[in-house]
Amino acid sequence: MEYSENFIGLYTKSFRNYFDYLALSNYGSDVKFTYGDMAKEIAKLHILFEEQNVKQGEKIALIGKNNAYWCIIFMASVTYGAVIVPILQDFSATDVHHIVNHSGSKLLFASDSMLKNLDEKQMPSLKAAFPFSDKNLLDMQDFLDKKLAEKYPKGFTAEDIHYPEFPNENLVILNYTSGTTGFSKGVLLTGNNLIGNLAFAHQEIKIKKGDNLVSLLPLAHAYGCGFEFLFPMKEGCHVILLGKTPSPNILLSAFKEYKPSLIIAVPLILEKIYKRMIIPVISKKSFAVALKVPLLNQLLYSVIRKKLIKAFGGQFIQVVIGGAPLNAEVEEFLLKIKFPVSVGYGMTESAPLISFSLYAKYIPLSCGKILPNMQVRIDSPDPYKIVGEIQVKGQNVMVGYYNNEEATRSAFTEDGWLKTGDLGTIDKDNNIFIRGRSKDMLLSAAGQNIYPEEIEAKLNNLPYVGDSLVVDRNGKLIALVYPDYETAKQKGVSQDDLRKIMDENTAVLNKMVASYEKIAEIQLTDEFEKTPKRSIKRYLYK
């Protein structure tokens, strides 16, 4: 099956139907917007786009932390018919320059702090760059207010909201999985890809107008954007934008205040709260003894479940985990106490959802059931028992990578299935069970994709680094380095000096990469074993 409702048309209806409902709030701030307020700001930005002669299909880049203005700029761009290029604020200035240039973006909206670090001269495709902050959309509000009043002399009303219903085949989002030159892959996502996710979520997850949802994840990621922004905006919900690192204290405070109806999270968040609230209780000797008493164990589980549900606000349908595998021990305990949690599976290339099941139908240790508008197969002789690569096709799958035909070809099989790079099995109901990863990509505990080749490319340019390999060691990134001994010998650099230089290289490298890509240390190693093509045999060092 395929969902066919027009993507842009969803938001014409939403802004009209929920005109007076609260739409966006910046957490810990007095910045709030109703759907009508949002629509008015969107109308102003459409005027600005016209003034800048932005044409439909042209790119608008956006970078900054989650806040209401980020959301307004995003929505204004896509309802205008432009293609939004959301950029993770963790990317370095060099990476941002590259993405803006590679995408050919015509406008750039960046938070004040980000724009100060960028050089517009290094982004020649730009017509203009505009700063925004937590408390202000643009410095030219007076000009835009005047223009809006001229365009709508009787005032802006719900009847004035009408966005052109561009075909769902049109490109909507150009989402970069990385920023580094040579590794950039801009994922082409259409209205068709997005409506596939949103229509499924509407059928399965019953949130409604006026419900609260606390946004914890980076909205520049497909996961956060799809299910903490686009989905609740479609349903008339109130999105509270955290805009800061989601520590347990901040999260529990926000949940207590806003009592969200749905919680979307990465495993790290749930695992931290589990360690803080659950482990101190279940690790007591008295608890272990009580669990052996019939009926009392169920009573204890019930007490813990109620306490945990209350901590999450007490009014949520369920907690949806994605972006990384949930710790098996944590999942087992949460399901044992009947805490409503389930794990979904997806990737940017599927906008992002591939499989998901509500808590009531969730199979433990799975990643849910393949979506009705998607198909799955396992590249193995027996998909039910023998692990193989998970391959998918269907409405949610991207068109390809922007200006990268080679990467697009390699992402698909000859018969058109997307190669996820993940290894797993399925059951007879098409529930997916991930067993490992076939690609070199690493995944941080917070669900960020880490591409070691990018870090290595930067590290290899630093003093006295011959070859390098970035690996995960107990949740920490370690760089294994075979030094450039030939140059060191020529310049009289001793082994002790090399150790000090590598410490300096660690500090330099960590300023060049995103926060989640920082390495803990450099460890000197013997020369790497290599293939005939002189590439490192990575599998030997995992």
VOSEVO-875394 format. One line per field, with one value per residue (C-alpha): x, y, z; residue in three letters. Coordinates in Angstrom, 1 decimal, decimal comma. Layout:
# residues N
c1	(X | ...)
c2	(Y | ...)
c3	(Z | ...)
res	(ALA | ...)
This chain:
# residues 542
c1	(0,0 | 1,0 | -0,3 | -1,3 | -2,5 | -0,6 | 2,3 | 2,0 | -1,8 | -1,5 | -0,2 | -2,7 | -5,3 | -3,4 | -2,7 | -6,3 | -8,0 | -5,8 | -5,4 | -5,9 | -4,2 | -0,7 | 1,9 | 5,4 | 7,2 | 10,8 | 11,3 | 12,2 | 11,2 | 8,2 | 8,5 | 5,2 | 3,4 | -0,1 | -0,7 | -2,1 | 1,1 | 3,2 | 1,2 | 1,6 | 5,4 | 5,5 | 3,6 | 6,3 | 9,1 | 7,3 | 7,4 | 11,1 | 11,7 | 9,9 | 12,0 | 15,2 | 13,8 | 14,0 | 12,4 | 10,5 | 12,9 | 15,8 | 17,7 | 17,5 | 20,0 | 19,2 | 21,4 | 20,9 | 19,7 | 16,1 | 13,8 | 10,5 | 12,2 | 14,0 | 10,7 | 9,1 | 11,9 | 11,7 | 8,0 | 8,1 | 10,7 | 8,8 | 5,4 | 6,9 | 8,1 | 11,8 | 14,0 | 15,1 | 18,7 | 18,8 | 22,4 | 23,4 | 24,8 | 27,5 | 29,2 | 32,3 | 32,3 | 34,3 | 31,6 | 28,8 | 30,6 | 30,9 | 27,2 | 26,0 | 28,2 | 27,5 | 23,7 | 23,8 | 21,7 | 20,5 | 19,7 | 21,2 | 19,4 | 21,8 | 21,7 | 23,6 | 26,4 | 26,8 | 26,8 | 29,6 | 31,8 | 31,0 | 32,6 | 30,0 | 32,9 | 33,4 | 29,8 | 29,5 | 26,1 | 24,4 | 22,2 | 21,9 | 22,5 | 20,1 | 20,7 | 18,0 | 18,1 | 16,1 | 14,0 | 14,0 | 13,3 | 14,9 | 16,3 | 14,1 | 10,7 | 9,5 | 10,0 | 8,2 | 5,4 | 4,8 | 4,9 | 2,4 | 0,0 | 0,1 | -0,6 | -3,4 | -5,0 | -7,9 | -5,5 | -4,1 | -6,7 | -7,1 | -8,8 | -5,6 | -3,7 | -3,3 | -0,1 | 0,3 | -0,1 | 3,1 | 3,2 | 4,5 | 7,2 | 8,9 | 12,0 | 11,3 | 14,4 | 18,0 | 19,4 | 23,2 | 24,4 | 27,8 | 29,6 | 33,1 | 34,3 | 34,6 | 32,1 | 29,1 | 25,9 | 22,9 | 19,8 | 17,0 | 13,6 | 10,4 | 6,9 | 6,1 | 8,7 | 7,5 | 3,8 | 4,6 | 5,9 | 3,3 | 0,3 | 1,5 | 2,1 | -1,4 | -2,9 | -0,9 | -0,1 | -3,2 | -2,1 | -4,6 | -4,9 | -3,8 | -1,6 | 1,9 | 5,1 | 8,6 | 11,2 | 14,4 | 16,2 | 18,1 | 15,4 | 18,1 | 18,0 | 15,3 | 14,2 | 13,6 | 12,3 | 9,8 | 8,3 | 8,9 | 8,0 | 6,3 | 4,0 | 2,8 | 2,4 | 0,1 | -2,0 | -2,4 | -0,1 | 1,9 | 5,7 | 7,9 | 11,4 | 14,0 | 16,9 | 19,5 | 21,3 | 18,6 | 20,1 | 17,8 | 17,2 | 16,0 | 14,0 | 12,2 | 11,4 | 10,0 | 8,0 | 6,6 | 5,6 | 4,1 | 2,9 | 3,6 | 1,2 | 4,1 | 7,8 | 10,2 | 13,8 | 17,1 | 18,2 | 20,7 | 18,0 | 16,0 | 19,1 | 20,2 | 16,8 | 16,8 | 20,2 | 19,1 | 15,7 | 15,6 | 19,0 | 19,2 | 16,0 | 16,5 | 20,1 | 19,1 | 19,3 | 15,8 | 14,4 | 16,1 | 14,6 | 11,1 | 11,2 | 11,2 | 7,9 | 4,9 | 2,6 | 4,9 | 7,2 | 4,3 | 3,4 | 6,9 | 7,0 | 3,7 | 5,1 | 8,2 | 6,1 | 3,8 | 6,8 | 8,5 | 5,3 | 4,7 | 8,3 | 7,6 | 4,6 | 1,9 | -0,1 | 1,9 | 0,7 | 4,1 | 7,9 | 9,2 | 13,0 | 15,0 | 18,3 | 20,3 | 19,7 | 18,3 | 20,3 | 18,9 | 19,0 | 17,1 | 14,5 | 13,9 | 13,3 | 11,0 | 8,9 | 8,8 | 7,2 | 4,9 | 6,3 | 4,9 | 8,1 | 8,9 | 11,8 | 11,5 | 14,0 | 14,9 | 17,5 | 17,7 | 17,4 | 13,9 | 12,7 | 13,3 | 10,9 | 11,3 | 9,7 | 7,7 | 5,1 | 3,0 | 3,8 | 0,8 | 2,1 | 5,8 | 7,9 | 10,8 | 14,3 | 12,8 | 12,7 | 9,0 | 7,2 | 7,9 | 5,5 | 2,6 | 4,0 | 7,4 | 8,9 | 11,8 | 14,1 | 17,2 | 20,1 | 20,6 | 19,6 | 17,1 | 15,9 | 14,3 | 17,4 | 20,5 | 21,7 | 22,1 | 21,9 | 18,5 | 17,3 | 14,1 | 12,0 | 8,8 | 7,3 | 9,7 | 12,9 | 14,9 | 15,3 | 19,0 | 22,0 | 22,3 | 24,8 | 26,4 | 25,4 | 28,1 | 27,0 | 23,3 | 24,2 | 26,1 | 23,2 | 20,8 | 20,8 | 20,5 | 16,8 | 16,1 | 16,3 | 18,0 | 20,9 | 20,7 | 24,1 | 22,6 | 22,6 | 19,6 | 16,8 | 13,0 | 10,1 | 7,1 | 5,2 | 8,1 | 9,3 | 12,9 | 15,7 | 19,0 | 22,0 | 24,8 | 26,2 | 27,9 | 29,1 | 32,0 | 29,7 | 29,8 | 26,9 | 27,2 | 25,1 | 23,0 | 22,2 | 24,5 | 26,0 | 29,8 | 31,7 | 35,3 | 36,7 | 35,9 | 37,7 | 40,7 | 40,9 | 41,3 | 43,7 | 45,9 | 46,7 | 48,1 | 51,9 | 53,6 | 50,5 | 51,1 | 48,0 | 45,0 | 42,0 | 39,2 | 37,5 | 35,0 | 36,4 | 33,8 | 31,7 | 34,8 | 36,3 | 40,0 | 42,3 | 44,9 | 47,8 | 50,9 | 53,2 | 55,2 | 58,5 | 60,4 | 59,6 | 60,2 | 63,6 | 64,6 | 63,6 | 65,1 | 61,8 | 62,0 | 59,4 | 58,7 | 58,3 | 55,9 | 53,7 | 53,5 | 52,8 | 49,9 | 48,4 | 48,6 | 47,0 | 44,2 | 43,4 | 43,6 | 41,5 | 38,8 | 38,4 | 37,8 | 35,1 | 31,6 | 31,1 | 30,0 | 33,0 | 35,7 | 38,3 | 39,3 | 42,9 | 45,5 | 47,1 | 50,3 | 50,3 | 52,4 | 51,9 | 48,3 | 47,6 | 46,4 | 44,7 | 46,5 | 44,9 | 46,6 | 43,5 | 43,5 | 41,8 | 39,3 | 37,7 | 41,0 | 40,8 | 37,1)
c2	(0,0 | 3,6 | 6,7 | 9,5 | 12,6 | 15,7 | 16,5 | 20,3 | 20,1 | 18,6 | 21,9 | 24,1 | 22,1 | 22,1 | 25,8 | 26,6 | 24,0 | 24,7 | 28,4 | 29,3 | 26,3 | 26,6 | 25,2 | 25,9 | 27,0 | 27,4 | 25,6 | 27,9 | 31,0 | 33,1 | 32,5 | 30,9 | 30,6 | 29,5 | 27,9 | 31,2 | 33,0 | 30,5 | 31,0 | 34,8 | 34,4 | 32,0 | 34,5 | 37,1 | 34,7 | 34,0 | 37,7 | 37,7 | 34,8 | 36,7 | 39,8 | 37,6 | 36,1 | 32,6 | 30,2 | 27,0 | 24,1 | 26,2 | 25,3 | 27,1 | 26,1 | 26,2 | 25,7 | 26,3 | 24,6 | 23,5 | 26,4 | 27,9 | 30,0 | 27,1 | 25,4 | 28,4 | 28,8 | 25,1 | 25,2 | 28,5 | 27,0 | 23,8 | 25,5 | 28,0 | 25,2 | 25,6 | 22,7 | 22,9 | 21,9 | 21,3 | 21,2 | 19,8 | 22,5 | 20,1 | 20,4 | 22,6 | 25,8 | 24,1 | 21,4 | 24,0 | 25,9 | 22,6 | 21,6 | 25,1 | 25,0 | 21,4 | 21,9 | 25,2 | 26,8 | 30,3 | 31,5 | 30,6 | 31,0 | 30,5 | 31,1 | 34,2 | 32,1 | 29,9 | 32,8 | 34,5 | 31,5 | 31,3 | 33,1 | 34,2 | 34,6 | 30,9 | 30,3 | 32,0 | 30,4 | 32,4 | 35,4 | 36,3 | 35,0 | 35,8 | 35,4 | 34,2 | 33,7 | 32,1 | 35,3 | 36,8 | 35,6 | 38,3 | 41,8 | 43,1 | 42,4 | 46,0 | 45,8 | 42,5 | 43,6 | 46,5 | 44,3 | 41,9 | 44,7 | 45,9 | 42,4 | 41,7 | 45,1 | 43,5 | 41,5 | 38,0 | 35,3 | 31,5 | 32,0 | 33,5 | 30,3 | 28,3 | 26,7 | 25,4 | 21,6 | 20,8 | 17,2 | 14,7 | 13,7 | 17,1 | 17,2 | 18,7 | 18,0 | 17,6 | 16,0 | 15,5 | 12,5 | 14,1 | 17,4 | 16,5 | 17,0 | 13,7 | 11,9 | 14,1 | 12,3 | 14,6 | 12,4 | 13,4 | 13,2 | 13,9 | 14,7 | 11,2 | 9,8 | 12,1 | 11,4 | 7,7 | 8,3 | 10,7 | 8,8 | 5,6 | 7,5 | 9,1 | 5,6 | 4,0 | 6,7 | 8,4 | 11,8 | 14,7 | 18,5 | 20,2 | 17,4 | 18,3 | 16,8 | 17,6 | 17,7 | 16,2 | 15,2 | 17,3 | 18,5 | 18,5 | 14,7 | 12,8 | 11,0 | 14,1 | 16,2 | 13,6 | 12,5 | 15,5 | 18,2 | 17,3 | 14,6 | 16,6 | 19,7 | 17,7 | 16,6 | 20,1 | 19,3 | 21,7 | 21,1 | 22,2 | 22,7 | 21,8 | 23,5 | 22,1 | 18,9 | 16,5 | 15,6 | 13,5 | 16,5 | 18,8 | 16,0 | 15,0 | 18,6 | 19,2 | 15,9 | 17,0 | 20,4 | 19,5 | 15,9 | 14,9 | 12,5 | 10,8 | 10,5 | 10,1 | 9,3 | 7,6 | 4,8 | 6,9 | 9,0 | 6,1 | 4,3 | 7,3 | 7,5 | 3,8 | 4,0 | 6,9 | 5,8 | 2,0 | 0,5 | 2,0 | 0,2 | -3,2 | -3,5 | -3,6 | -7,0 | -6,6 | -6,1 | -9,3 | -11,3 | -9,8 | -10,8 | -14,5 | -14,1 | -15,0 | -12,0 | -9,6 | -9,5 | -8,3 | -5,7 | -4,4 | -4,3 | -2,4 | 0,2 | 0,7 | 1,0 | 3,7 | 5,6 | 5,6 | 6,5 | 9,4 | 10,6 | 10,7 | 12,9 | 10,2 | 10,9 | 9,5 | 6,8 | 5,2 | 5,8 | 5,2 | 4,4 | 4,7 | 5,8 | 3,1 | -0,3 | -0,2 | -2,0 | -5,5 | -5,6 | -2,3 | -3,4 | -6,7 | -5,1 | -2,4 | -5,0 | -7,2 | -4,3 | -3,6 | -0,1 | 1,0 | 1,1 | -0,1 | 0,2 | 1,3 | 1,1 | 3,5 | 5,6 | 9,0 | 7,2 | 6,1 | 9,5 | 7,8 | 4,9 | 1,3 | -0,7 | 0,0 | -1,6 | -0,1 | -1,4 | -3,7 | -5,6 | -5,1 | -8,3 | -8,1 | -7,5 | -6,7 | -3,4 | -3,7 | -4,8 | -3,5 | -0,7 | -1,5 | 0,7 | -0,9 | -4,3 | -6,1 | -9,0 | -10,5 | -11,3 | -14,8 | -18,4 | -18,4 | -15,0 | -16,4 | -18,1 | -17,0 | -13,4 | -11,4 | -7,8 | -6,1 | -4,7 | -2,6 | -0,9 | 1,1 | 4,6 | 5,9 | 5,1 | 8,1 | 9,0 | 8,9 | 11,0 | 14,6 | 14,9 | 11,6 | 8,9 | 6,5 | 6,6 | 6,2 | 3,1 | 1,5 | 2,1 | -0,1 | -3,6 | -4,2 | -4,9 | -1,7 | -2,6 | -0,2 | -1,9 | -0,8 | -2,0 | -3,7 | -7,4 | -9,2 | -11,6 | -11,4 | -13,5 | -14,7 | -11,5 | -9,4 | -8,2 | -7,2 | -8,3 | -6,5 | -8,6 | -6,2 | -3,8 | -4,6 | -1,1 | 0,6 | 3,3 | 3,5 | 4,7 | 6,8 | 6,0 | 9,1 | 7,8 | 10,0 | 8,3 | 8,4 | 7,8 | 6,8 | 7,5 | 11,2 | 11,5 | 9,5 | 11,8 | 14,8 | 12,9 | 11,8 | 15,4 | 16,1 | 15,9 | 12,6 | 10,5 | 7,8 | 5,7 | 5,8 | 3,8 | 5,0 | 2,3 | 1,9 | 0,7 | 0,3 | 3,2 | 5,5 | 6,5 | 5,5 | 6,4 | 3,8 | 5,5 | 4,1 | 7,1 | 8,5 | 7,2 | 8,2 | 11,9 | 11,6 | 10,1 | 12,8 | 15,5 | 13,9 | 13,3 | 10,6 | 8,1 | 10,2 | 13,3 | 11,4 | 10,6 | 14,3 | 15,3 | 12,7 | 14,3 | 17,6 | 16,1 | 14,7 | 18,3 | 19,7 | 17,0 | 17,4 | 21,0 | 20,0 | 17,4 | 17,3 | 16,9 | 13,3 | 12,5 | 13,5 | 10,8 | 9,9 | 9,3 | 8,3 | 4,9 | 4,2 | 0,9 | -1,3 | -1,0 | -2,0 | -5,1 | -4,1 | -5,5 | -5,6 | -2,3 | -0,9 | -0,3 | -1,3 | -4,6 | -3,0 | -6,1 | -7,2 | -4,2 | -4,1)
c3	(0,0 | -0,4 | 1,4 | -1,0 | 1,0 | -0,1 | 2,2 | 2,0 | 2,2 | 5,7 | 7,0 | 5,3 | 7,2 | 10,4 | 10,6 | 9,7 | 12,0 | 15,0 | 14,5 | 18,2 | 19,7 | 21,2 | 18,7 | 19,9 | 23,1 | 24,0 | 27,3 | 30,2 | 28,2 | 27,5 | 23,7 | 22,6 | 19,3 | 18,5 | 15,1 | 14,0 | 15,2 | 13,3 | 10,1 | 10,4 | 10,8 | 7,9 | 5,8 | 6,6 | 5,6 | 2,3 | 1,6 | 2,5 | 0,1 | -2,6 | -1,9 | -2,2 | -5,5 | -4,1 | -6,6 | -5,9 | -5,7 | -4,6 | -1,3 | 2,0 | 4,7 | 8,4 | 11,4 | 15,1 | 18,2 | 18,6 | 19,1 | 17,9 | 15,3 | 13,8 | 13,4 | 11,8 | 9,3 | 8,4 | 7,9 | 5,9 | 3,6 | 2,7 | 2,4 | 0,0 | -2,2 | -1,4 | -0,3 | 3,3 | 4,2 | 7,9 | 9,3 | 12,7 | 14,9 | 16,0 | 12,5 | 12,3 | 10,3 | 7,6 | 7,3 | 7,2 | 4,4 | 2,5 | 2,9 | 1,9 | -1,2 | -2,1 | -1,8 | -3,7 | -1,0 | -1,8 | 1,7 | 5,1 | 8,4 | 11,3 | 15,1 | 16,2 | 17,7 | 14,6 | 12,1 | 13,9 | 13,2 | 9,5 | 6,5 | 3,9 | 1,4 | 1,5 | 0,5 | -2,9 | -3,8 | -1,0 | -1,8 | 1,9 | 5,4 | 8,3 | 12,0 | 14,5 | 18,2 | 21,0 | 21,4 | 17,9 | 14,5 | 12,4 | 12,9 | 10,1 | 11,8 | 11,4 | 7,6 | 7,4 | 9,6 | 7,3 | 4,2 | 5,8 | 6,7 | 3,1 | 1,8 | 4,3 | 5,0 | 6,9 | 9,1 | 8,7 | 9,4 | 9,1 | 5,8 | 4,4 | 5,0 | 1,8 | 0,7 | -2,9 | -2,9 | -4,6 | -5,9 | -3,4 | -5,8 | -5,2 | -3,1 | 0,4 | 2,5 | 1,6 | 4,8 | 5,1 | 7,0 | 7,4 | 6,6 | 5,5 | 2,0 | 0,2 | 2,5 | 2,1 | 1,3 | 1,0 | 1,3 | -1,1 | 0,7 | -1,1 | 0,1 | -0,7 | 1,7 | 4,5 | 4,0 | 4,3 | 7,8 | 8,9 | 7,6 | 9,3 | 12,6 | 12,4 | 12,1 | 14,8 | 17,4 | 18,7 | 19,8 | 19,4 | 19,2 | 22,4 | 23,5 | 24,8 | 23,4 | 24,7 | 21,9 | 23,1 | 19,9 | 17,3 | 14,8 | 12,1 | 12,3 | 10,3 | 13,5 | 15,6 | 12,7 | 11,7 | 15,0 | 17,4 | 14,9 | 11,6 | 13,1 | 16,2 | 14,0 | 11,7 | 14,7 | 16,3 | 19,3 | 21,4 | 21,0 | 23,8 | 22,5 | 25,1 | 23,3 | 25,6 | 26,5 | 27,9 | 31,3 | 33,6 | 35,8 | 32,9 | 31,4 | 34,5 | 35,3 | 31,8 | 31,9 | 35,3 | 34,1 | 30,7 | 31,1 | 27,4 | 25,6 | 23,7 | 24,4 | 21,6 | 22,7 | 22,1 | 24,4 | 26,3 | 27,8 | 29,1 | 30,2 | 32,3 | 34,0 | 34,6 | 36,3 | 38,4 | 39,4 | 39,1 | 39,8 | 43,4 | 44,2 | 42,6 | 43,8 | 47,4 | 49,1 | 50,5 | 47,0 | 45,8 | 48,8 | 48,2 | 44,6 | 45,6 | 47,5 | 45,3 | 44,6 | 46,4 | 43,4 | 41,2 | 43,8 | 43,8 | 40,0 | 40,0 | 42,5 | 40,3 | 37,2 | 38,7 | 40,0 | 36,6 | 34,8 | 37,2 | 36,6 | 32,8 | 33,4 | 33,9 | 30,8 | 27,9 | 25,5 | 25,4 | 25,1 | 21,6 | 21,4 | 18,2 | 16,8 | 18,5 | 20,2 | 23,7 | 26,3 | 26,4 | 30,2 | 30,5 | 27,9 | 29,6 | 33,0 | 31,6 | 29,8 | 32,9 | 34,9 | 31,9 | 31,3 | 27,9 | 25,7 | 22,3 | 19,9 | 16,3 | 13,4 | 10,6 | 8,9 | 7,3 | 3,9 | 4,8 | 6,2 | 8,7 | 9,7 | 8,5 | 11,2 | 14,4 | 16,6 | 19,4 | 22,9 | 22,9 | 19,8 | 20,4 | 20,3 | 22,8 | 21,4 | 18,0 | 16,2 | 15,5 | 12,3 | 8,8 | 7,9 | 5,7 | 2,9 | 3,1 | 2,3 | 3,9 | 2,9 | 4,4 | 2,2 | 3,6 | 2,7 | 5,6 | 6,7 | 9,8 | 11,2 | 9,3 | 9,8 | 6,6 | 5,5 | 6,0 | 2,7 | 2,3 | -0,4 | -0,4 | -0,1 | 2,6 | 0,7 | -0,5 | -4,2 | -3,8 | -2,7 | -4,1 | -6,9 | -6,0 | -8,5 | -7,4 | -3,7 | -4,9 | -7,0 | -4,2 | -1,7 | -3,8 | -5,0 | -8,8 | -8,3 | -6,4 | -2,7 | -0,2 | 1,5 | 5,1 | 6,1 | 9,1 | 9,8 | 11,2 | 10,8 | 10,5 | 11,8 | 9,9 | 10,8 | 9,4 | 12,8 | 12,4 | 14,7 | 14,3 | 15,1 | 14,2 | 11,6 | 8,4 | 7,7 | 9,4 | 10,9 | 14,7 | 16,7 | 19,8 | 22,9 | 22,1 | 18,6 | 16,6 | 13,5 | 13,6 | 10,4 | 11,5 | 8,0 | 8,4 | 11,7 | 10,3 | 7,3 | 9,6 | 11,9 | 9,1 | 8,2 | 11,7 | 12,5 | 12,5 | 11,8 | 9,3 | 9,3 | 11,7 | 12,7 | 14,9 | 17,0 | 19,8 | 23,0 | 25,7 | 24,5 | 24,0 | 20,7 | 20,5 | 17,6 | 16,8 | 15,1 | 13,3 | 13,5 | 10,5 | 11,8 | 8,7 | 9,1 | 12,9 | 12,3 | 9,8 | 12,3 | 15,4 | 17,1 | 19,8 | 20,9 | 24,1 | 21,9 | 19,7 | 22,7 | 23,6 | 20,0 | 19,8 | 23,0 | 21,2 | 18,1 | 20,2 | 21,4 | 17,9 | 16,4 | 19,0 | 18,0 | 14,4 | 14,9 | 16,2 | 20,0 | 19,6 | 17,4 | 19,9 | 20,7 | 24,2 | 23,3 | 20,7 | 21,2 | 19,2 | 17,4 | 15,1 | 11,3 | 10,3 | 8,3 | 4,8 | 1,7 | -1,6 | -2,4 | 0,7 | 2,7 | 6,4 | 7,2 | 9,6 | 10,8 | 12,5 | 14,9 | 15,9)
res	(MET | GLU | TYR | SER | GLU | ASN | PHE | ILE | GLY | LEU | TYR | THR | LYS | SER | PHE | ARG | ASN | TYR | PHE | ASP | TYR | LEU | ALA | LEU | SER | ASN | TYR | GLY | SER | ASP | VAL | LYS | PHE | THR | TYR | GLY | ASP | MET | ALA | LYS | GLU | ILE | ALA | LYS | LEU | HIS | ILE | LEU | PHE | GLU | GLU | GLN | ASN | VAL | LYS | GLN | GLY | GLU | LYS | ILE | ALA | LEU | ILE | GLY | LYS | ASN | ASN | ALA | TYR | TRP | CYS | ILE | ILE | PHE | MET | ALA | SER | VAL | THR | TYR | GLY | ALA | VAL | ILE | VAL | PRO | ILE | LEU | GLN | ASP | PHE | SER | ALA | THR | ASP | VAL | HIS | HIS | ILE | VAL | ASN | HIS | SER | GLY | SER | LYS | LEU | LEU | PHE | ALA | SER | ASP | SER | MET | LEU | LYS | ASN | LEU | ASP | GLU | LYS | GLN | MET | PRO | SER | LEU | LYS | ALA | ALA | PHE | PRO | PHE | SER | ASP | LYS | ASN | LEU | LEU | ASP | MET | GLN | ASP | PHE | LEU | ASP | LYS | LYS | LEU | ALA | GLU | LYS | TYR | PRO | LYS | GLY | PHE | THR | ALA | GLU | ASP | ILE | HIS | TYR | PRO | GLU | PHE | PRO | ASN | GLU | ASN | LEU | VAL | ILE | LEU | ASN | TYR | THR | SER | GLY | THR | THR | GLY | PHE | SER | LYS | GLY | VAL | LEU | LEU | THR | GLY | ASN | ASN | LEU | ILE | GLY | ASN | LEU | ALA | PHE | ALA | HIS | GLN | GLU | ILE | LYS | ILE | LYS | LYS | GLY | ASP | ASN | LEU | VAL | SER | LEU | LEU | PRO | LEU | ALA | HIS | ALA | TYR | GLY | CYS | GLY | PHE | GLU | PHE | LEU | PHE | PRO | MET | LYS | GLU | GLY | CYS | HIS | VAL | ILE | LEU | LEU | GLY | LYS | THR | PRO | SER | PRO | ASN | ILE | LEU | LEU | SER | ALA | PHE | LYS | GLU | TYR | LYS | PRO | SER | LEU | ILE | ILE | ALA | VAL | PRO | LEU | ILE | LEU | GLU | LYS | ILE | TYR | LYS | ARG | MET | ILE | ILE | PRO | VAL | ILE | SER | LYS | LYS | SER | PHE | ALA | VAL | ALA | LEU | LYS | VAL | PRO | LEU | LEU | ASN | GLN | LEU | LEU | TYR | SER | VAL | ILE | ARG | LYS | LYS | LEU | ILE | LYS | ALA | PHE | GLY | GLY | GLN | PHE | ILE | GLN | VAL | VAL | ILE | GLY | GLY | ALA | PRO | LEU | ASN | ALA | GLU | VAL | GLU | GLU | PHE | LEU | LEU | LYS | ILE | LYS | PHE | PRO | VAL | SER | VAL | GLY | TYR | GLY | MET | THR | GLU | SER | ALA | PRO | LEU | ILE | SER | PHE | SER | LEU | TYR | ALA | LYS | TYR | ILE | PRO | LEU | SER | CYS | GLY | LYS | ILE | LEU | PRO | ASN | MET | GLN | VAL | ARG | ILE | ASP | SER | PRO | ASP | PRO | TYR | LYS | ILE | VAL | GLY | GLU | ILE | GLN | VAL | LYS | GLY | GLN | ASN | VAL | MET | VAL | GLY | TYR | TYR | ASN | ASN | GLU | GLU | ALA | THR | ARG | SER | ALA | PHE | THR | GLU | ASP | GLY | TRP | LEU | LYS | THR | GLY | ASP | LEU | GLY | THR | ILE | ASP | LYS | ASP | ASN | ASN | ILE | PHE | ILE | ARG | GLY | ARG | SER | LYS | ASP | MET | LEU | LEU | SER | ALA | ALA | GLY | GLN | ASN | ILE | TYR | PRO | GLU | GLU | ILE | GLU | ALA | LYS | LEU | ASN | ASN | LEU | PRO | TYR | VAL | GLY | ASP | SER | LEU | VAL | VAL | ASP | ARG | ASN | GLY | LYS | LEU | ILE | ALA | LEU | VAL | TYR | PRO | ASP | TYR | GLU | THR | ALA | LYS | GLN | LYS | GLY | VAL | SER | GLN | ASP | ASP | LEU | ARG | LYS | ILE | MET | ASP | GLU | ASN | THR | ALA | VAL | LEU | ASN | LYS | MET | VAL | ALA | SER | TYR | GLU | LYS | ILE | ALA | GLU | ILE | GLN | LEU | THR | ASP | GLU | PHE | GLU | LYS | THR | PRO | LYS | ARG | SER | ILE | LYS | ARG | TYR | LEU | TYR | LYS)
